[in-house]
Amino acid sequence: MTRVPFTQNYRWHLPLLLLVFCCSFFINNGAIFADIMESRNIVTAREMVYDHNWLVPTMNGELRLEKPPLPTWIAAVVEVISPDNLPLQRAMAGLAAVMLVLFFYKFATKLTGNRTYALVSSLILCTSYNIILMGRTATWDIYCHAFMMGAIYYLYLALRQTACKWPLFIAAGVFMGLSFLGKGPVSFYALLLPFICTYLLFYRRETRMKGKWTALFTMIFICIVLSTWWYAYTYICHQEMASYVFHKESSSWSNHNVRSWYYYWQFFLETGVWSLLTLTALIVPFWKKRVEASKEYMFCLSWMLLILFFLSLLPEKKTRYLLPILLPAALTMGYLFIYWIQQAKQKMPHLKDRVIYRINAYLIVVATLALPVALYLFMYREGRIGTGMFIWLAVLFLTVAVWLFSSALKLRPFSFLMGVVALFAVAELFVMPYIGSFVSNSDPKSISATQENPELKALPFYHSKDEVLRIELVYEAHKKIGDMDLTNKEEITKALPFVLISQKPAEQLIPDSIRKNLSLRFIDCYDNNRWAKGHKRYDSVFISNVTIVDER
């Protein structure tokens, strides 16, 4: 019986991807503390549940209409099922990442008719830095792009079909609407618009729209209805606030986090381990003559560069906005791997092919060999891991390095790709639990301890309006913390008794003329800094003096 190569044994594709999903998005996803974005989102979800404001979200008691509600609804449902479960909240983002990659795999299959190419491109995507980061954190970016990838897949099928397939257009409209409910027009601009422009450039003449226009307009109508109903509702119920938010959000694109037009020149670094391969894929004259599906390669490359161009046009720039560029980047790099796999059957007869393949491979081998050294310097020497674990991890990384080196030397591209997958699996399975130790406050004392104090449970929490309140403190305290003018006697008297959260001692914030009529009972001082004292990131805004303020 003829042995079927693993890459062509398609029944193993899905189990392999599921295994990679577990490592990339779910295993040890609670190792890192909640950051500011996660704190905002989860606080909003909590208030949605406990204040029963499912249609008009609030954050720390104030309206939060800047973000559409779909991801918050998902987080709120998780809060109902399992309160205060950060790993489960992050698992929802992981499921969105899984949906994105599965649609990506199906799209790649339809684009080329080659499921091996789809698998290779999907594995590249799952081992790219930014996709792992967004699939492991309870932030909303992954949702809108996951739904948009589904919309692009169905739209591509609908346009490529000879006959009009209504279900495909309807599905595309639904997924577009869900993407808008995920994060507004972000994915429309950053992913869909570049796709449509690139599609028209390469496939316009091959697309037959006869009999499809009604279905296309229906798709647009469904998208508009799903995208706008919540905005219409909030505008009717909170017209003044909705107008303010609209103007604030639209103006932030031009005056918030403004960067120069070339800020994204390092876009290739977002792919992490594949940074050099991303640059290699840009050598158009070289690859256009070699890859079999040169038109599809140019389509994916143009899609990637057009995303970069459109994002560079916006004054506001953040590296996480580059997430959508990873999709066409992985598709583009997939063609290089497929070419190498095909050439490897003939031992890569051309010297240039061998040189380019090995340069890319050996760089990753060197990085892998450096990992045991990094483990020693930053973890073992600092006492973050024991001798046994250090030896175990060093042996694992060196084993993977030997695997990668052998695959590079013997010209086995798919084996090399699987070695990279193994490298990430080792890191996510065994190193991730220790990552949190890098931000180690030697005297941690979280404000979350106030939840256990029965004296504080029934009292409202306030902070001075003259001090900065970090949303992470609201997240940890599990309480709304309102702002108060501590120089206003009437405002203080009206709120009594209450709990004051302050960076400075309460006696320094409340004027003597007001304080003489008050009873100030100091409870404790909490420190929610993730970094140790003396570190440059240690910040006094995370210091919380907790005081009960009551009538004398």
C-alpha positions in Angstrom: 0.0 0.0 0.0 1.3 3.4 -0.9 2.0 5.6 2.1 0.2 8.9 2.0 2.3 11.8 3.1 1.1 13.5 6.3 0.5 16.8 4.5 -1.9 15.1 2.1 -3.6 12.9 4.8 -6.3 15.5 5.3 -8.1 13.7 8.1 -5.3 14.7 10.4 -5.5 18.4 9.6 -8.3 19.2 12.0 -7.0 17.2 15.0 -3.6 18.8 14.5 -5.1 22.3 14.3 -7.2 21.6 17.4 -4.0 20.6 19.3 -2.3 23.7 18.2 -5.3 25.8 19.2 -5.1 24.3 22.7 -1.5 25.3 23.1 -1.7 28.7 21.4 -4.9 30.1 23.0 -6.0 28.1 26.0 -3.2 26.3 28.0 -2.0 28.4 30.9 -3.9 31.5 29.7 -4.4 32.7 33.3 -0.6 33.0 34.0 -0.5 36.8 33.4 -2.5 39.4 35.4 -5.3 41.4 33.8 -4.0 44.5 32.0 -5.8 47.8 31.7 -7.8 46.8 28.6 -9.0 43.6 30.1 -9.9 45.4 33.4 -12.0 47.9 31.5 -13.8 45.2 29.5 -14.5 42.9 32.5 -15.6 45.7 34.7 -18.1 46.7 32.0 -19.3 43.1 31.8 -19.8 42.8 35.5 -21.9 46.0 35.7 -23.9 44.7 32.8 -24.8 41.6 34.8 -25.2 43.0 38.3 -26.9 46.3 37.3 -29.0 44.7 34.6 -28.0 47.3 32.0 -27.5 44.9 29.1 -28.3 47.4 26.4 -26.6 50.5 27.8 -23.2 49.4 29.2 -21.4 51.3 32.0 -17.9 51.2 33.3 -17.4 52.2 37.0 -21.0 53.6 36.9 -20.5 55.9 33.9 -21.9 55.2 30.4 -19.5 53.4 28.1 -20.9 53.8 24.6 -17.5 53.9 22.9 -17.5 50.2 22.2 -20.2 48.1 20.6 -21.7 45.5 23.1 -21.3 42.1 21.4 -17.9 41.1 23.1 -19.2 42.6 26.4 -22.3 40.4 26.1 -20.1 37.4 25.7 -18.0 38.4 28.8 -21.2 39.1 30.7 -22.6 35.6 30.0 -19.3 34.2 31.2 -19.6 36.3 34.4 -23.1 34.8 35.0 -21.8 31.3 34.5 -18.5 31.6 36.4 -18.0 34.9 38.2 -14.5 36.4 38.3 -13.0 33.8 36.1 -10.2 35.5 34.1 -9.0 32.3 32.4 -12.6 31.6 31.1 -12.9 35.2 30.0 -9.7 34.8 28.0 -10.9 31.5 26.7 -13.8 33.3 24.9 -11.2 35.4 23.1 -9.4 32.1 22.4 -12.6 30.7 20.8 -12.9 33.7 18.6 -9.3 33.1 17.5 -10.2 29.5 16.8 -13.1 30.7 14.6 -10.8 33.1 12.8 -8.2 30.4 12.0 -10.9 27.9 10.9 -12.4 30.4 8.5 -8.9 31.3 7.4 -8.2 27.6 6.7 -11.4 27.2 4.7 -10.7 30.4 2.8 -7.1 29.3 1.9 -8.5 26.0 0.7 -11.0 27.7 -1.6 -8.4 30.2 -2.8 -6.0 27.6 -4.1 -7.8 24.2 -3.9 -4.8 23.0 -2.0 -5.5 21.8 1.6 -1.8 21.3 2.3 -1.3 25.0 1.6 -4.3 25.8 3.9 -2.8 23.8 6.7 0.7 25.3 6.3 -0.7 28.8 6.3 -2.8 28.2 9.3 0.1 26.8 11.3 2.1 29.9 10.4 -0.8 32.1 11.6 -1.2 30.2 14.9 2.5 30.7 15.6 2.5 34.4 14.9 3.1 36.7 17.9 0.1 39.0 17.6 -2.5 36.3 17.0 -1.4 34.4 20.1 -1.4 37.6 22.2 -4.9 38.6 21.1 -6.2 35.0 21.5 -5.0 34.9 25.1 -6.3 38.2 26.4 -9.8 39.3 27.1 -9.8 42.2 24.7 -12.2 42.9 21.8 -9.8 43.2 18.8 -9.9 39.5 18.0 -13.8 39.3 17.8 -14.3 41.8 15.0 -11.6 40.3 12.8 -12.8 36.8 13.5 -16.3 37.6 12.3 -14.9 39.6 9.3 -12.8 36.6 8.3 -16.1 34.6 8.2 -17.7 37.4 6.1 -14.8 37.4 3.7 -14.9 33.6 3.3 -18.7 33.6 2.5 -18.4 36.7 0.2 -15.5 35.1 -1.7 -17.6 32.0 -2.2 -20.6 34.0 -3.3 -18.7 36.0 -5.8 -16.8 33.0 -7.3 -19.9 30.9 -7.8 -21.4 31.0 -11.2 -25.0 30.9 -9.9 -26.4 33.2 -7.2 -26.2 31.5 -3.8 -28.4 33.4 -1.5 -27.3 31.6 1.7 -23.7 32.7 1.1 -24.6 36.4 0.7 -26.9 36.3 3.7 -24.1 34.6 5.8 -21.6 37.3 4.7 -24.1 40.1 5.7 -24.6 38.5 9.1 -20.9 38.1 9.8 -20.2 41.7 8.7 -22.9 42.9 11.0 -21.5 40.9 13.9 -18.0 42.3 13.1 -19.5 45.8 13.4 -21.1 45.0 16.7 -17.7 43.7 17.8 -15.7 46.9 17.3 -17.4 49.2 14.9 -15.9 49.9 11.5 -12.4 48.8 12.5 -12.3 45.5 10.6 -14.3 47.0 7.7 -11.5 49.5 7.1 -8.5 47.3 8.1 -9.5 44.0 6.6 -12.6 44.1 4.4 -11.8 47.2 2.3 -8.3 46.1 1.4 -9.7 42.6 0.5 -12.4 44.1 -1.8 -9.9 46.4 -3.5 -7.4 43.6 -4.0 -10.2 41.2 -5.2 -11.4 43.7 -7.8 -7.8 44.2 -9.0 -7.1 40.4 -9.5 -10.5 38.7 -10.0 -12.9 41.4 -11.4 -12.9 39.9 -14.9 -13.5 36.4 -13.6 -16.5 37.4 -11.5 -20.0 37.1 -13.0 -22.5 39.3 -11.2 -25.5 38.5 -13.4 -28.4 37.6 -11.1 -26.5 38.4 -8.0 -27.1 42.1 -7.5 -30.3 41.6 -5.5 -28.6 39.2 -3.2 -25.6 41.6 -2.8 -27.9 44.5 -1.8 -29.6 42.2 0.6 -26.3 41.3 2.2 -25.5 45.1 2.5 -29.0 45.7 4.0 -28.5 42.9 6.6 -25.1 44.3 7.5 -26.5 47.8 8.0 -29.4 46.6 10.1 -27.2 44.5 12.4 -24.5 47.2 12.6 -26.7 50.2 13.4 -29.6 49.0 15.6 -27.7 49.3 18.9 -26.3 52.7 17.9 -29.9 53.8 17.0 -31.1 52.6 20.4 -28.5 54.3 22.4 -28.9 57.5 20.4 -32.7 57.5 21.1 -32.2 56.8 24.8 -29.0 58.8 25.5 -28.9 61.3 22.6 -26.5 63.8 24.3 -24.1 61.2 25.5 -24.2 59.3 22.2 -23.4 62.4 20.2 -20.5 63.2 22.5 -19.1 59.7 22.2 -19.5 59.8 18.4 -17.5 63.1 18.1 -14.9 62.0 20.6 -14.3 58.7 18.8 -14.2 60.2 15.4 -11.8 63.0 16.6 -9.5 60.5 18.4 -8.6 59.0 15.0 -6.9 62.3 14.1 -5.6 63.6 17.4 -5.0 60.6 19.7 -1.8 58.5 19.6 -0.8 60.3 16.5 2.2 58.8 14.8 4.1 59.5 11.6 3.0 57.8 8.4 5.9 55.4 8.5 5.3 54.3 12.1 4.3 50.8 10.9 7.5 50.2 9.0 8.3 47.4 11.5 5.0 45.6 10.7 6.8 42.3 10.0 7.8 42.1 13.7 4.2 41.4 14.5 4.6 37.9 13.0 7.3 37.2 15.7 9.3 34.1 14.8 8.4 34.6 11.1 9.7 38.2 10.8 12.5 37.3 8.4 10.2 35.1 6.3 7.7 37.9 6.0 10.4 40.1 4.6 11.6 37.2 2.3 8.0 37.0 0.9 8.3 40.6 -0.3 10.9 39.7 -2.9 8.3 39.7 -5.7 10.6 39.2 -8.7 12.1 36.1 -7.2 8.9 34.3 -6.0 6.6 35.3 -8.9 8.7 33.1 -11.2 8.8 30.2 -8.8 5.4 29.6 -7.0 2.9 27.8 -9.1 -0.1 29.9 -8.1 1.7 33.2 -8.8 -1.6 35.1 -9.2 -2.8 34.0 -5.8 0.5 34.8 -4.3 0.4 38.3 -5.7 -3.2 38.6 -4.5 -2.3 37.8 -0.9 0.8 40.0 -1.0 -1.1 42.9 -2.4 -3.8 42.4 0.2 -1.2 42.5 3.0 0.5 45.7 1.6 -2.9 47.4 1.1 -3.8 46.8 4.7 -0.5 48.3 5.7 -1.1 51.3 3.4 -4.6 51.9 4.7 -3.6 51.7 8.3 -0.7 54.1 7.6 -3.1 56.7 6.4 -4.7 57.0 9.8 -3.1 59.5 12.2 -3.8 57.3 15.2 -1.6 54.2 15.2 -1.0 51.4 17.7 0.8 48.1 17.0 -2.2 46.0 18.0 -4.0 47.6 15.0 -1.7 45.5 12.8 -3.5 42.2 13.8 -5.4 41.9 10.5 -2.2 42.1 8.5 -1.2 38.7 9.9 -3.9 37.0 7.8 -2.7 37.8 4.3 0.9 37.7 5.6 0.4 34.0 6.6 -1.2 33.3 3.3 1.8 34.8 1.5 4.3 32.9 3.5 2.3 29.8 2.9 3.3 29.9 -0.7 6.9 30.0 0.1 6.6 26.9 2.3 4.6 25.0 -0.4 7.3 25.9 -2.9 10.0 24.6 -0.6 8.1 21.4 0.1 7.7 20.7 -3.6 11.4 21.5 -4.3 12.5 19.4 -1.3 11.3 16.3 -3.2 14.1 17.0 -5.6 16.6 18.1 -2.9 16.2 21.8 -3.9 18.3 21.7 -7.0 18.7 25.5 -7.2 21.4 27.0 -4.9 19.4 30.2 -4.3 16.4 28.2 -3.0 18.6 26.3 -0.6 20.4 29.5 0.6 17.1 31.4 1.3 15.5 28.5 3.0 18.5 27.8 5.3 19.0 31.5 6.2 15.4 31.7 7.4 15.7 28.3 9.2 19.1 28.8 10.8 18.0 32.2 12.3 15.2 30.5 14.1 17.6 27.7 15.2 20.0 30.3 16.7 17.0 31.9 18.5 16.0 28.5 19.9 19.5 27.8 21.1 19.5 31.1 22.9 16.4 30.2 25.0 18.2 28.0 27.6 20.7 30.9 28.1 17.7 33.3 28.6 16.2 30.8 31.0 19.4 30.7 33.0 19.9 34.5 33.1 16.3 35.6 33.8 14.7 32.8 35.6 17.0 30.2 37.1 19.6 32.7 38.4 16.9 34.9 39.8 15.4 32.0 41.6 12.1 31.9 39.6 12.5 28.3 38.7 14.2 25.3 40.4 17.2 23.3 39.1 15.1 20.4 38.0 12.7 22.5 35.9 15.6 24.5 34.4 17.3 21.3 33.3 14.0 19.9 31.9 13.2 23.1 29.9 16.8 23.4 28.7 16.7 19.8 27.4 13.3 20.4 25.7 14.5 23.6 23.9 17.8 21.9 22.9 15.9 18.9 21.6 13.7 21.2 19.5 16.8 23.1 18.3 18.3 19.9 17.1 15.0 19.0 15.3 15.0 22.4 13.6 18.7 22.2 12.7 18.2 18.7 11.2 15.2 19.9 9.2 17.1 22.8 7.9 20.2 20.8 7.0 18.3 18.0 5.4 15.9 20.3 3.5 12.6 19.2 5.2 10.4 22.4 5.2 7.3 20.8 6.7 9.3 19.1 9.4 10.8 22.5 10.1 7.4 24.1 10.4 6.3 21.3 12.8 9.4 22.0 14.8 8.4 25.6 15.2 5.0 24.5 16.3 6.7 22.2 18.9 8.8 25.1 20.1 5.7 27.2 20.8 4.0 24.2 22.4 6.9 23.8 24.8 6.9 27.5 25.7 3.1 27.6 26.2 3.0 24.4 28.2 6.0 24.8 30.4 7.3 28.3 30.4 4.1 30.3 30.4 3.3 29.5 34.1 6.5 31.3 35.1 6.1 34.4 33.0 4.2 36.1 35.7 7.2 36.0 38.0 8.9 38.6 35.8 6.6 41.2 37.3 7.0 40.3 40.9 6.2 42.7 43.6 8.1 41.4 46.7 5.3 42.6 49.0 2.0 42.1 47.0 -1.1 43.4 48.8 -4.1 43.7 46.5 -7.1 45.9 47.2 -9.1 42.8 46.4 -8.7 41.9 50.1 -11.3 44.5 50.9 -14.0 42.1 49.6 -13.3 40.0 52.7 -13.9 42.8 55.1 -17.6 42.8 56.3 -17.3 46.4 57.4 -16.7 47.6 53.8 -19.2 45.4 51.8 -22.2 47.6 52.4 -20.5 51.0 52.0 -20.0 52.9 48.8 -16.4 53.5 47.6 -15.1 56.9 46.5 -11.8 58.5 45.5 -10.7 62.1 45.3 -11.4 63.7 42.0 -7.9 65.3 42.2 -6.3 61.9 42.1 -6.0 59.5 39.2 -8.1 56.3 39.5 -6.8 53.3 37.7 -9.5 51.0 36.3 -7.4 48.0 37.5 -8.3 49.1 41.1 -12.0 49.0 40.2 -11.5 45.5 38.7 -9.6 44.2 41.8 -12.0 45.8 44.4 -15.1 44.5 42.6 -16.8 47.8 43.5 -17.7 51.0 41.7 -15.4 53.8 42.9 -17.0 57.1 42.4 -15.2 60.4 42.3 -15.7 63.0 45.0 -14.7 66.6 45.7 -13.2 66.3 49.1 -13.3 70.1 49.6 -17.1 70.1 49.3 -18.6 69.6 52.7 -22.1 69.1 51.3 -21.0 66.4 48.9 -19.1 64.6 51.7 -22.0 64.8 54.2 -24.5 63.5 51.7 -22.4 60.4 51.0 -21.6 59.5 54.6 -20.7 56.8 55.6 -18.4 55.8 52.8 -15.0 54.2 52.0 -12.3 56.6 50.7 -9.7 55.1 48.4 -6.7 57.5 48.2 -3.0 57.5 47.3 -2.3 60.0 50.0 -3.6 59.6 53.6 -7.1 60.9 54.0 -6.0 63.6 56.5 -4.0 65.2 53.8 -6.9 65.4 51.3 -9.8 66.6 53.5 -9.5 70.2 54.7 -9.3 70.7 58.5 -12.5 72.7 58.5 -14.4 69.7 57.2 -12.4 66.9 58.8 -13.1 68.2 62.4 -16.7 66.9 62.0 -15.7 63.6 60.6 -14.5 60.3 61.9 -11.6 58.8 59.8 -10.9 55.2 60.5 -7.9 53.9 58.6 -8.3 50.3 57.5 -5.1 49.5 55.6 -2.8 50.5 52.7 -2.8 48.3 49.6 -0.3 48.1 46.8 -1.5 46.8 43.4 1.8 47.5 41.6 2.8 44.5 39.6 6.4 45.7 39.7 8.7 45.7 42.8 9.5 49.0 44.6 12.4 50.7 42.9 11.5 49.4 39.5 11.0 52.2 36.9 7.4 51.0 36.3 6.5 51.1 39.9 3.8 53.8 40.2 2.1 55.5 43.1 -1.3 55.5 41.3 -1.6 51.8 42.4 -1.3 52.7 46.1 -4.6 52.6 47.9 -5.1 53.9 51.4 -8.5 52.6 52.5 -10.3 54.7 55.1 -13.9 54.6 56.4 -15.3 58.1 56.6 -18.3 58.7 58.9 -19.8 61.3 61.2 -17.9 62.1 64.3 
